[in-house]
Each structure stands twice: as C-alpha cells, then as structure tokens.
Amino acid sequence: MGFMSKAAEEMDQAELQETEGYNMVLVQPEHFEDAYQTGRYLKEGKAVLLNLEKADKEVAKRIIDFLTGFVFCCEGKLEKMSRTLMMVAPSDVMISGNLYGEFDTESDISPLDHIEGE
C-alpha cells in the first residue's frame, strides 16, 4: 500500500513462529505508519511482540496510543514486557505473568512509561 513505510512492507514478509496453534510476529517499527501492520496482524489473530527500540520516543508514544485504541476496539491485550518491548495479543491469547518489574530501571526514561504494567 502507498502509505506503508519500507519497514512495514518488510513486516509483510515477517517469518511467523507457530506455537501451539498460535502465530507470533516480531515487529520493530521505526515510523508511525508501521503501527497499521501491527493492527493487521492482530486482526488476523496473530500475537505481536512489539520492539520499540528503534522508534523515536514521540513516534513510540503515538504507536502505543494507536494500538491502545485498537486493542480496546477488538478486545485484545497490550502488555508492557520491558522498557521498549510490548506484547500485543488478540482476545483469545492469554498473557500471564509480569516480567516488567525485573527490567525496570529508574534512571532511564522509556517511551512506554505511560503504560501501566500489571
């Protein structure tokens, strides 16, 4: 599509990891437009491990805001895993445990800081 960045187009080619009937995709967005591909994966029933390490802090915040609304509408889940890593999952995928506390550092500012961990 015309509005997708090169990173989003490459995400279309992403290798899927099958685990007990579920597909998981690793997405590393750099631009806000890359959030649309993550939404598509979620609509297809795929869980997404979202690595925001390469995204600018403001872009990462916009992506998180977009995906927060997206998962609300489709009753999915958005879980903070570490400073720059999130799990985005459809409603039928259960996410259990809380890894974030083990990675949290007070000295660093994360684009994910406004997302509450469980």
Secondary structure, DSSP 8 states (H G I E B T S, - for coil): -TT--HHHHHHHT---EEETTEEEEEE---SGGGHHHHHHHHHTT-EEEEE-TTS-HHHHHHHHHHHHHHHHHTT-EEEE-SSSEEEEE-TTS---S--HHHH--SSS--TTTTS---
